[in-house]
């Protein structure tokens, strides 16, 4: 059996780690900085991201843990959208965010927080309803629906 290839930390995750570590040094709590310095990169990634995985030898997954959200909100601007109970995110919504988000995001039953402008504006326009965004992008289309077939027009 061939040995597994080593996992690389993606450039996005590496940049987030570097920024978090750097900004923590600027803080007023030296104990926090010392604790962050003691945590290896891979362990800190697991504390920040809930869906961290390896794809083609590189880390993937931008969904934040509650801790990750708290840390990133301290440093960066985010779009925080409340979600109505009847529009709580479902698995398809999380898969949609996972495939679309290039920056970290947080998703719970009553809120969605994104750190990227385009997705944040789209989320606001959809009033937090991720199913609407999925439908607009075509990923909400029912299984077997053929987008190349034009709908039939009624005859005279």
Secondary structure, DSSP 8 states (H G I E B T S, - for coil): -------B--HHHHHHHHHHHHHHHTSS-HHHHHHHHHS-HHHHHHHHBSS-EEETTEEE--BB-HHHHHHHHTTS--EEEE--GGG---HHHHHHHHHH-SS-EEE-SSEEEE--HHHHHHHHHTTT-HHHHHHHHTTTS-TT--TTS-------
